[in-house]
């Protein structure tokens, strides 16, 4: 189970790096991808499933990663906020995304920078283990 959780975390880190690269080199594709979130009930539930999977993976693997408490907190934050989103009607999530995402897309290149940095950080922490001295 721990190996599967580590793989999920590596994939999540790769997703963040990949999203940043697409945002920089194919911004229209990134915009289409990001505006698809919460656009339909199935997209909403797919996003919620991914968030639960990644959050659970962080909770399970955090004891074996540097910055254990930070990754545990991140995992629980994903799990709890996803639980809240699952209780609300997906149409509310869609309306919220329709208001918040378009202004953010105007700054897509700048938003890609923290996505890239966080993705690289997650990949490094997932692969080096908690024996590293920071």
C-alpha positions as semicolon CSV with decimal commas, in nm:
position;residue;x (nm);y (nm);z (nm)
1;X;0,000;0,000;0,000
2;X;0,285;0,236;0,082
3;X;0,441;0,182;-0,261
4;X;0,110;0,265;-0,430
5;X;0,082;0,582;-0,219
6;X;0,435;0,681;-0,318
7;X;0,351;0,627;-0,685
8;X;0,040;0,845;-0,647
9;X;0,251;1,121;-0,490
10;X;0,510;1,097;-0,768
11;X;0,231;1,119;-1,025
12;X;0,086;1,422;-0,844
13;X;0,424;1,594;-0,846
14;X;0,464;1,509;-1,214
15;X;0,117;1,647;-1,281
16;X;0,213;1,982;-1,125
17;X;0,537;2,000;-1,326
18;X;0,356;1,895;-1,644
19;X;0,080;2,148;-1,588
20;X;0,338;2,424;-1,548
21;X;0,516;2,322;-1,867
22;X;0,190;2,313;-2,063
23;X;0,095;2,652;-1,918
24;X;0,425;2,799;-2,039
25;X;0,450;2,634;-2,379
26;X;0,085;2,568;-2,475
27;X;-0,120;2,813;-2,268
28;X;-0,441;2,770;-2,467
29;X;-0,435;2,394;-2,400
30;X;-0,378;2,462;-2,030
31;X;-0,669;2,707;-2,025
32;X;-0,902;2,452;-2,186
33;X;-0,790;2,187;-1,938
34;X;-0,834;2,409;-1,633
35;X;-1,173;2,542;-1,737
36;X;-1,301;2,184;-1,773
37;X;-1,281;2,130;-1,396
38;X;-1,628;2,124;-1,239
39;X;-1,785;2,187;-1,581
40;X;-1,989;1,867;-1,553
41;X;-2,091;1,638;-1,271
42;X;-1,859;1,365;-1,399
43;X;-1,563;1,608;-1,417
44;X;-1,643;1,722;-1,063
45;X;-1,650;1,367;-0,927
46;X;-1,334;1,274;-1,117
47;X;-1,158;1,573;-0,960
48;X;-1,290;1,478;-0,615
49;X;-1,167;1,120;-0,661
50;X;-0,821;1,241;-0,760
51;X;-0,809;1,481;-0,465
52;X;-0,906;1,202;-0,222
53;X;-0,651;0,966;-0,373
54;X;-0,368;1,220;-0,355
55;X;-0,470;1,342;-0,009
56;X;-0,483;0,988;0,124
57;X;-0,146;0,912;-0,032
58;X;0,011;1,213;0,141
59;X;-0,138;1,107;0,473
60;X;-0,006;0,750;0,433
61;X;0,341;0,842;0,303
62;X;0,412;1,155;0,509
63;X;0,590;0,960;0,788
64;X;0,843;0,844;0,528
65;X;0,901;1,186;0,371
66;X;1,096;1,493;0,478
67;X;0,870;1,764;0,621
68;X;0,643;1,493;0,761
69;X;0,406;1,730;0,937
70;X;0,368;1,957;0,633
71;X;0,284;1,669;0,401
72;X;0,047;1,517;0,657
73;X;-0,129;1,853;0,691
74;X;-0,147;1,887;0,311
75;X;-0,297;1,539;0,283
76;X;-0,556;1,603;0,551
77;X;-0,640;1,942;0,399
78;X;-0,708;1,772;0,066
79;X;-0,920;1,501;0,229
80;X;-1,125;1,742;0,444
81;X;-1,183;2,004;0,172
82;X;-1,280;1,728;-0,069
83;X;-1,528;1,596;0,185
84;X;-1,679;1,943;0,207
85;X;-1,700;1,970;-0,173
86;X;-1,868;1,630;-0,191
87;X;-2,139;1,741;0,051
88;X;-2,220;2,049;-0,158
89;X;-2,401;2,023;-0,491
90;X;-2,152;2,009;-0,778
91;X;-2,330;2,303;-0,943
92;X;-2,204;2,525;-0,660
93;X;-1,851;2,409;-0,732
94;X;-1,910;2,486;-1,102
95;X;-2,036;2,839;-1,025
96;X;-1,739;2,903;-0,797
97;X;-1,496;2,778;-1,064
98;X;-1,663;2,993;-1,329
99;X;-1,596;3,301;-1,114
100;X;-1,246;3,218;-0,990
101;X;-1,074;3,037;-1,277
102;X;-1,104;3,294;-1,561
103;X;-0,925;3,576;-1,371
104;X;-0,656;3,328;-1,267
105;X;-0,605;3,225;-1,629
106;X;-0,504;3,584;-1,706
107;X;-0,197;3,517;-1,489
108;X;-0,138;3,163;-1,607
109;X;0,233;3,208;-1,676
110;X;0,292;3,340;-1,327
111;X;0,077;3,071;-1,167
112;X;0,281;2,808;-1,349
113;X;0,591;2,905;-1,152
114;X;0,464;2,788;-0,808
115;X;0,311;2,480;-0,973
116;X;0,651;2,392;-1,119
117;X;0,835;2,461;-0,792
118;X;0,584;2,265;-0,580
119;X;0,586;1,976;-0,826
120;X;0,966;1,956;-0,816
121;X;0,962;1,978;-0,436
122;X;0,702;1,701;-0,407
123;X;0,898;1,480;-0,648
124;X;1,220;1,535;-0,454
125;X;1,060;1,466;-0,117
126;X;0,877;1,159;-0,245
127;X;1,194;1,006;-0,382
128;X;1,461;1,090;-0,123
129;X;1,275;0,976;0,188
130;X;1,291;1,121;0,537
131;X;1,655;1,030;0,599
132;X;1,764;1,349;0,423
133;X;1,889;1,627;0,648
134;X;1,738;1,961;0,549
